[in-house]
C-alpha cells in the first residue's frame, strides 16, 4: 500500500497572485535574460533560491 501525503489545506480565499512587472523586482531579486542556446554564469551563495523559466 502506498502512503500518499497530501499538502495541508488552509481554509479561506486563495492568496492573490504576486504579479511582477518588467523592471519592477522585489528587494534582493535579480533577473537575467539568456537567449536561446545561450549560457550564463551566476554566483550563488548557500540559501539563495534559483528559478528557471
N, C-alpha and C positions, 0 to 999 in steps of 0.2 A: 504494500500500500504506500502510495506517495503522499508525503505530508506537504500540503500546499500552504504557503504562508501568504496571507493577504495583507495589503497595507492597511494601516489604521485609518478608519473613516472619521472625518471631522464633520460634525453637523453644522448646518447653516449654509448661506450662499457661498459660491466659489469666490476666491480672491480675484480681484481684477488683474488682467494681464499687465506686464511691465513692457511698455512699448518704447523701444529705443529708436530715436530719430537719428538720421545721419549727422555726424558731428556732435551729437549730444550723448556723452558717455557718463556713466556713474563714476564717482571718485575712485581711483585705483584701477580702473579698467583701461585696457589698451586694445586697439583693433588693428589688424594687419590684413591688407588685401594682397592675395597671392594669385597671379594669373594662372590659367590652366597650364599644366605641365611645368609649373614653376616650383620654386622651393624657397623657404625662408628659415633662418636660424634665429631662435628666440631664447634668451637667457631666462630660465625659470628657477625658482627657489622652492625649497620644501614648503608645502602649504599653499602654493599657488594653484589655481584652477585653470584648466585649458578647455576650450570649447572649439570644435571644428565643425564648420557648416559647409 
